Each structure stands twice: as structure tokens, then as C-alpha cells.
Amino acid sequence: MIKDRGALKMQIYTGRPADTAGREQREIDVYDLLDHLNIEYIRTDHEPADTMEACNRIDAVLDVVICKNLFLCNRQKTDFYLLMMPDDKPFKTKELSSQINASRLSFASSEHMLEFLNIKPGAVSVMGLMNDRNNRVKLLVDEDILKDEYVGCHPCVNTSSLKIKTNDVFTKFLDEVHHTATVVTLKGE
């Protein structure tokens, strides 16, 4: 099915690409794991989505909200966090810090992102936790993400997006990659 949103036309696919030529291995690894876990997903390919505005256009095609994903660390760079939150909520460091007992949170470096999640900036996603074999990154999820039936995310690249059942991500997927989610409440006030 092709959906047309103004100048943006995207094909909707069920499952992995038939031809993986020209795709990064990190993306293929996501499809391999999801298929191994029998997790169904809908996919679309697109130009690099490096802004929330681009993600909003993809949201409309997939009929799902692509999460805002922030890769954070403490001042000492000893604790790392992946925060999943709705894109319409502003991020307030103080609000999150008080809930997880961490002070002076800031954005972690792209070097740490690549080292722990095997993801480059612009493609941060819960799927990257499959590469965090030493559990260096703690997953934080805003409670509103868990209220939707589906979650949208990138498969470790920002040129494709997935629509997956929220329950599958927070049970089957996280169990397999040995991570748990800490639920936080962000009001953005």
C-alpha cells in the first residue's frame, strides 16, 4: 500500500525487506531478531528522518507515534539512559532527574551511543538495546508510551521506521535483550 502525504509517498510493507542489498548490517540485525522472536511489524522506508517533523510525517503514514528517544548520561558519564517519550512533551532534565535519583543529566556523546547501542545520532531507538550486551544503558519510558497499542521506532537506522505492538516490545523484545523498563511520568512543566 502506498500512502501519499503531500509530497511524501511511502510504501507500507509487512516484515523485512525482500532484498537487503545496500542496507546496513545493524538494520538487518533488527529484522533478524524480530523475526526470530516472531514479532510482527509494519515497515516503511524513507529519506533520513533526523527531525521530529520528519518523524511526524512518517507517523501519519504508519498511523503510529514515533517516540522521541533521548540518549542521556550523568555528569560523570558512568550511568547511561535511553528515554522514550511522546514527541509532543518537552524534556525537562530536573523533572526526570528527581524520578531516577540522578543529578545533572545531559545528552550522551555520539561515541557512547555507537559504543553501547551501535546507533548513530538521528537513529536512536529501543531496538539499539539489542547491542547493549553489558547492560550499560537503562531504559526509561514515559507512562504515556505504554498506553498506545503500537509503538513506532527506527530499526537502528533513520531511513526506515517500524510499527510494532507495544506489548511485544516491552515483553518479548526486552526479555530477549535482557533489559527492563523503568516507567517515569513526564509532564513537561
C-alpha positions as a Markdown table, in Angstrom:
| # | Residue | x | y | z |
|---|---|---|---|---|
| 1 | Met | 0.0 | 0.0 | 0.0 |
| 2 | Ile | 1.3 | 3.5 | -0.9 |
| 3 | Lys | 0.3 | 6.4 | 1.3 |
| 4 | Asp | 0.6 | 9.9 | 0.0 |
| 5 | Arg | 1.0 | 12.7 | 2.5 |
| 6 | Gly | 1.6 | 15.8 | 0.3 |
| 7 | Ala | 4.9 | 15.4 | -1.5 |
| 8 | Leu | 5.8 | 12.4 | 0.7 |
| 9 | Lys | 5.0 | 9.0 | -0.7 |
| 10 | Met | 5.9 | 5.9 | 1.2 |
| 11 | Gln | 5.3 | 2.2 | 0.6 |
| 12 | Ile | 4.0 | 0.2 | 3.6 |
| 13 | Tyr | 5.5 | -3.3 | 4.0 |
| 14 | Thr | 4.8 | -6.2 | 6.3 |
| 15 | Gly | 8.0 | -7.6 | 7.7 |
| 16 | Arg | 11.6 | -7.4 | 6.5 |
| 17 | Pro | 12.8 | -6.1 | 3.1 |
| 18 | Ala | 12.8 | -8.8 | 0.4 |
| 19 | Asp | 16.2 | -7.5 | -0.8 |
| 20 | Thr | 18.7 | -6.3 | 1.9 |
| 21 | Ala | 21.3 | -5.1 | -0.6 |
| 22 | Gly | 22.5 | -1.6 | 0.3 |
| 23 | Arg | 21.1 | -1.8 | 3.9 |
| 24 | Glu | 23.3 | -1.5 | 6.9 |
| 25 | Gln | 24.0 | -4.7 | 8.9 |
| 26 | Arg | 22.6 | -3.0 | 12.1 |
| 27 | Glu | 19.2 | -2.7 | 10.4 |
| 28 | Ile | 19.3 | -6.3 | 9.1 |
| 29 | Asp | 20.2 | -7.5 | 12.6 |
| 30 | Val | 17.0 | -5.8 | 13.9 |
| 31 | Tyr | 14.9 | -7.7 | 11.4 |
| 32 | Asp | 16.6 | -11.0 | 12.2 |
| 33 | Leu | 15.9 | -10.6 | 15.9 |
| 34 | Leu | 12.3 | -9.5 | 15.4 |
| 35 | Asp | 11.7 | -12.5 | 13.0 |
| 36 | His | 13.4 | -14.9 | 15.5 |
| 37 | Leu | 11.1 | -13.7 | 18.2 |
| 38 | Asn | 8.0 | -13.9 | 15.9 |
| 39 | Ile | 7.3 | -10.3 | 16.4 |
| 40 | Glu | 5.1 | -8.8 | 13.6 |
| 41 | Tyr | 5.9 | -5.4 | 12.4 |
| 42 | Ile | 5.0 | -3.0 | 9.6 |
| 43 | Arg | 7.8 | -1.1 | 7.9 |
| 44 | Thr | 8.3 | 1.9 | 5.6 |
| 45 | Asp | 11.5 | 3.2 | 4.1 |
| 46 | His | 12.1 | 7.0 | 3.7 |
| 47 | Glu | 14.6 | 9.7 | 3.4 |
| 48 | Pro | 16.7 | 10.2 | 6.6 |
| 49 | Ala | 14.4 | 11.2 | 9.4 |
| 50 | Asp | 16.6 | 13.4 | 11.6 |
| 51 | Thr | 14.0 | 15.8 | 13.0 |
| 52 | Met | 10.8 | 15.2 | 14.8 |
| 53 | Glu | 9.0 | 17.0 | 12.0 |
| 54 | Ala | 10.2 | 14.3 | 9.6 |
| 55 | Cys | 9.1 | 11.6 | 12.1 |
| 56 | Asn | 5.7 | 13.2 | 12.3 |
| 57 | Arg | 5.2 | 12.7 | 8.6 |
| 58 | Ile | 6.2 | 9.1 | 9.0 |
| 59 | Asp | 3.8 | 8.8 | 11.9 |
| 60 | Ala | 0.9 | 9.7 | 9.6 |
| 61 | Val | 1.9 | 7.0 | 7.1 |
| 62 | Leu | 2.4 | 4.3 | 9.7 |
| 63 | Asp | -0.6 | 5.5 | 11.8 |
| 64 | Val | 1.6 | 5.4 | 14.9 |
| 65 | Val | 3.6 | 7.9 | 17.0 |
| 66 | Ile | 7.3 | 7.5 | 16.6 |
| 67 | Cys | 8.8 | 8.0 | 20.0 |
| 68 | Lys | 11.2 | 10.8 | 20.9 |
| 69 | Asn | 14.3 | 8.9 | 22.0 |
| 70 | Leu | 16.9 | 10.6 | 24.1 |
| 71 | Phe | 20.3 | 9.1 | 24.9 |
| 72 | Leu | 21.4 | 10.6 | 28.3 |
| 73 | Cys | 24.1 | 10.3 | 30.8 |
| 74 | Asn | 25.0 | 11.6 | 34.3 |
| 75 | Arg | 27.8 | 14.2 | 34.7 |
| 76 | Gln | 30.4 | 11.6 | 35.4 |
| 77 | Lys | 29.5 | 9.6 | 32.3 |
| 78 | Thr | 29.1 | 6.4 | 34.3 |
| 79 | Asp | 25.3 | 6.0 | 34.0 |
| 80 | Phe | 23.6 | 6.0 | 30.7 |
| 81 | Tyr | 19.9 | 6.1 | 29.9 |
| 82 | Leu | 17.6 | 5.7 | 26.9 |
| 83 | Leu | 14.5 | 7.7 | 27.4 |
| 84 | Met | 11.4 | 7.0 | 25.3 |
| 85 | Met | 8.8 | 9.7 | 25.4 |
| 86 | Pro | 6.0 | 11.2 | 23.3 |
| 87 | Asp | 7.3 | 13.7 | 20.8 |
| 88 | Asp | 4.8 | 16.4 | 22.0 |
| 89 | Lys | 6.2 | 16.5 | 25.5 |
| 90 | Pro | 9.1 | 18.8 | 26.3 |
| 91 | Phe | 12.0 | 17.3 | 28.1 |
| 92 | Lys | 12.8 | 18.8 | 31.5 |
| 93 | Thr | 16.0 | 17.4 | 33.0 |
| 94 | Lys | 15.1 | 18.3 | 36.5 |
| 95 | Glu | 11.8 | 16.5 | 36.3 |
| 96 | Leu | 13.4 | 13.3 | 35.1 |
| 97 | Ser | 16.4 | 13.5 | 37.4 |
| 98 | Ser | 14.3 | 13.6 | 40.6 |
| 99 | Gln | 12.4 | 10.4 | 39.5 |
| 100 | Ile | 15.5 | 8.3 | 38.8 |
| 101 | Asn | 17.8 | 9.8 | 41.5 |
| 102 | Ala | 20.3 | 11.1 | 39.1 |
| 103 | Ser | 21.6 | 14.6 | 39.0 |
| 104 | Arg | 23.0 | 16.7 | 36.2 |
| 105 | Leu | 21.7 | 14.6 | 33.3 |
| 106 | Ser | 22.9 | 15.7 | 29.9 |
| 107 | Phe | 22.9 | 14.3 | 26.4 |
| 108 | Ala | 25.5 | 11.5 | 26.0 |
| 109 | Ser | 28.1 | 11.6 | 23.3 |
| 110 | Ser | 27.7 | 10.0 | 19.8 |
| 111 | Glu | 30.7 | 7.9 | 20.6 |
| 112 | His | 28.9 | 6.3 | 23.6 |
| 113 | Met | 25.8 | 5.9 | 21.5 |
| 114 | Leu | 27.8 | 4.0 | 18.9 |
| 115 | Glu | 29.7 | 2.0 | 21.6 |
| 116 | Phe | 26.7 | 0.9 | 23.6 |
| 117 | Leu | 23.8 | 0.8 | 21.1 |
| 118 | Asn | 25.6 | 0.6 | 17.8 |
| 119 | Ile | 23.4 | 3.5 | 16.6 |
| 120 | Lys | 24.4 | 6.9 | 15.1 |
| 121 | Pro | 22.7 | 10.2 | 16.0 |
| 122 | Gly | 19.3 | 10.5 | 14.4 |
| 123 | Ala | 18.5 | 6.8 | 14.7 |
| 124 | Val | 18.3 | 6.3 | 18.5 |
| 125 | Ser | 15.8 | 3.6 | 19.2 |
| 126 | Val | 14.8 | 1.0 | 21.7 |
| 127 | Met | 16.0 | -1.5 | 19.1 |
| 128 | Gly | 19.5 | -0.5 | 19.9 |
| 129 | Leu | 19.3 | -2.2 | 23.3 |
| 130 | Met | 19.9 | -5.5 | 21.4 |
| 131 | Asn | 23.5 | -4.3 | 21.1 |
| 132 | Asp | 23.9 | -3.4 | 24.8 |
| 133 | Arg | 25.1 | -6.8 | 25.9 |
| 134 | Asn | 26.7 | -5.5 | 29.1 |
| 135 | Asn | 23.5 | -3.6 | 30.1 |
| 136 | Arg | 25.2 | -0.3 | 30.4 |
| 137 | Val | 22.1 | 1.6 | 29.3 |
| 138 | Lys | 19.0 | 1.8 | 31.4 |
| 139 | Leu | 15.7 | 2.1 | 29.6 |
| 140 | Leu | 13.3 | 4.8 | 30.8 |
| 141 | Val | 9.8 | 5.1 | 29.3 |
| 142 | Asp | 7.2 | 7.8 | 29.8 |
| 143 | Glu | 4.0 | 6.2 | 31.0 |
| 144 | Asp | 2.1 | 7.6 | 28.1 |
| 145 | Ile | 4.1 | 5.5 | 25.6 |
| 146 | Leu | 2.7 | 2.3 | 27.3 |
| 147 | Lys | -0.9 | 3.5 | 26.8 |
| 148 | Asp | -0.8 | 3.1 | 23.0 |
| 149 | Glu | -1.3 | -0.3 | 21.3 |
| 150 | Tyr | 1.6 | 0.3 | 19.0 |
| 151 | Val | 5.0 | 2.0 | 19.2 |
| 152 | Gly | 7.0 | 3.4 | 16.4 |
| 153 | Cys | 10.7 | 3.2 | 16.2 |
| 154 | His | 13.7 | 3.1 | 13.8 |
| 155 | Pro | 15.4 | -0.3 | 13.2 |
| 156 | Cys | 18.8 | 1.3 | 14.2 |
| 157 | Val | 18.9 | 3.4 | 11.1 |
| 158 | Asn | 16.9 | 6.6 | 10.3 |
| 159 | Thr | 16.0 | 5.6 | 6.8 |
| 160 | Ser | 13.3 | 3.1 | 7.9 |
| 161 | Ser | 10.6 | 3.1 | 10.5 |
| 162 | Leu | 8.7 | 0.3 | 12.2 |
| 163 | Lys | 5.3 | -0.1 | 13.8 |
| 164 | Ile | 5.3 | -2.8 | 16.5 |
| 165 | Lys | 2.8 | -3.8 | 19.2 |
| 166 | Thr | 3.8 | -2.1 | 22.4 |
| 167 | Asn | 3.3 | -5.3 | 24.3 |
| 168 | Asp | 5.8 | -7.1 | 22.0 |
| 169 | Val | 8.5 | -4.5 | 22.6 |
| 170 | Phe | 8.1 | -4.4 | 26.3 |
| 171 | Thr | 7.8 | -8.1 | 26.8 |
| 172 | Lys | 9.3 | -10.3 | 24.1 |
| 173 | Phe | 11.9 | -7.9 | 22.9 |
| 174 | Leu | 13.1 | -6.6 | 26.2 |
| 175 | Asp | 13.2 | -10.1 | 27.7 |
| 176 | Glu | 15.3 | -11.3 | 24.9 |
| 177 | Val | 17.8 | -8.5 | 25.1 |
| 178 | His | 17.9 | -8.7 | 29.0 |
| 179 | His | 16.6 | -5.2 | 29.7 |
| 180 | Thr | 13.8 | -3.9 | 31.7 |
| 181 | Ala | 12.0 | -0.5 | 31.5 |
| 182 | Thr | 11.6 | 2.0 | 34.3 |
| 183 | Val | 8.4 | 3.9 | 33.9 |
| 184 | Val | 8.6 | 7.6 | 34.5 |
| 185 | Thr | 5.9 | 10.3 | 34.4 |
| 186 | Leu | 6.9 | 13.4 | 32.4 |
| 187 | Lys | 4.6 | 16.4 | 32.4 |
| 188 | Gly | 7.0 | 18.8 | 30.7 |
| 189 | Glu | 6.0 | 21.6 | 33.1 |
